[in-house]
């Protein structure tokens, strides 16, 4: 699995590699959906630095945390 820190999120339903998809950009870098929190269904995302993000090592973070700690623009282009 390409998500390096998945053990830090026991309450997240992570997507299978084939289901991980680009949903937008954060500061010009591709943002991919990697899972959803159980109960709240809050999106868990990762920054992808290549087009082949299913083989890239990704670092998961809840979208609400990314939004709270990012000073640049975040563009969500897909329905979550």
C-alpha distance (Angstrom), angle and dihedral (degrees) to the residues before:
residue distance angle dihedral
X1 . . .
X2 3.78 . .
X3 3.84 95.7 .
X4 3.80 106.1 99.9
X5 3.80 98.5 -169.1
X6 3.80 101.4 39.2
X7 3.82 91.4 123.3
X8 3.83 88.5 67.4
X9 3.82 90.1 64.1
X10 3.82 109.3 55.3
X11 3.83 90.8 159.2
X12 3.80 95.3 57.8
X13 3.78 125.8 97.5
X14 3.79 100.9 -143.0
X15 3.79 119.3 -152.7
X16 3.78 122.1 -118.0
X17 3.81 113.5 -102.4
X18 3.81 91.4 -103.6
X19 3.84 90.8 54.0
X20 3.82 97.0 51.9
X21 3.80 105.8 108.9
X22 3.77 141.5 175.1
X23 3.80 112.4 -101.3
X24 3.80 102.3 171.1
X25 3.79 145.4 -53.6
X26 3.77 137.7 -71.2
X27 3.80 115.4 -159.8
X28 3.82 89.2 -21.2
X29 3.83 94.6 -50.7
X30 3.80 122.0 114.4
X31 3.80 114.3 -100.3
X32 3.81 116.9 -151.7
X33 3.79 131.1 -166.3
X34 3.82 109.4 -124.8
X35 3.81 102.2 167.8
X36 3.79 150.2 -36.0
X37 3.78 131.3 -106.8
X38 3.79 114.4 -109.2
X39 3.79 112.9 -111.6
X40 3.80 98.4 9.8
X41 3.83 96.8 46.8
X42 3.83 87.5 -142.6
X43 3.82 112.0 165.3
X44 3.79 119.9 -106.8
X45 3.79 112.9 -155.2
X46 3.79 143.1 179.0
X47 3.79 136.8 -158.9
X48 3.80 113.2 -112.5
X49 3.78 118.0 -156.5
X50 3.82 96.7 -172.6
X51 3.80 135.9 42.4
X52 3.81 89.2 -117.2
X53 3.80 95.5 66.7
X54 3.82 94.1 153.2
X55 3.81 88.4 72.2
X56 3.81 95.6 35.9
X57 3.82 122.1 97.8
X58 3.81 103.7 -110.1
X59 3.80 129.7 -163.8
X60 3.82 111.1 -144.6
X61 3.80 122.7 -143.1
X62 3.81 131.5 166.8
X63 3.79 109.5 -102.9
X64 3.81 92.2 -125.2
X65 3.84 90.1 57.4
X66 3.80 91.7 48.2
X67 3.80 89.7 51.1
X68 3.80 91.7 49.6
X69 3.81 94.3 51.2
X70 3.81 102.9 36.5
X71 3.78 118.7 90.5
X72 3.82 95.7 -175.2
X73 3.77 128.4 72.6
X74 3.80 123.3 -66.8
X75 3.80 115.7 -161.4
X76 3.80 117.4 -168.6
X77 3.80 108.1 -164.7
X78 3.82 100.8 173.9
X79 3.77 134.1 58.7
X80 3.78 110.4 -103.0
